[in-house]
Amino acid sequence: MNHKNGFNPLSRTTAHRRAMSRNMVTSLFRYERITTTKAKALEVRKAAEKLITRSKVDTVHNRRQAARFIQDETILAKLFTDIGPRMKDRAGGYTRILKLGFRQGDAADMVILELVDYKLDGEKKSEKKDAKKAPAKKAADKKAVDKGAEKKKASKAKAEKAAE
């Protein structure tokens, strides 16, 4: 019996499966969040976790082993200079799978595969907005007061012209 041994061939040839896996892992490291089917995410996760574990120790050997899988040099550099050091304290479990529901056309189970420490763009922007909010409100209030005063002056001038 070989329970739990092996992998999901995803109904693809070896070359297609290997190319797809490489592309998806590269996209995961580039965008830190990708949307895919559940079966593909579970397979891609295995390769991604192994590469992140290698990237925690930046040696020539580890870089070459990762370069066998990731063809893009900029993504490889990002893996070793940004993602690996961020995961230094974590002992595994670098990715998370969030369920989205079913795809419209074929009802495939869709998920989001992302790095655990991924921050949404909204979260980053909200932090910046909070810091800028107080001065922005004051400026907006001043503009509103100025516009109100201009309207009053304009209406007075119109009233005077009409009276003449």
PyMOL commands that set and color helices and strands:
alter all, ss='L'
color gray80, all
select helices_A, chain A and resi 14-31+38-55+60-67+73-86+121-163
alter helices_A, ss='H'
color red, helices_A
select strands_A, chain A and resi 33-37+95-102+109-115
alter strands_A, ss='S'
color yellow, strands_A
deselect
rebuild
show_as cartoon
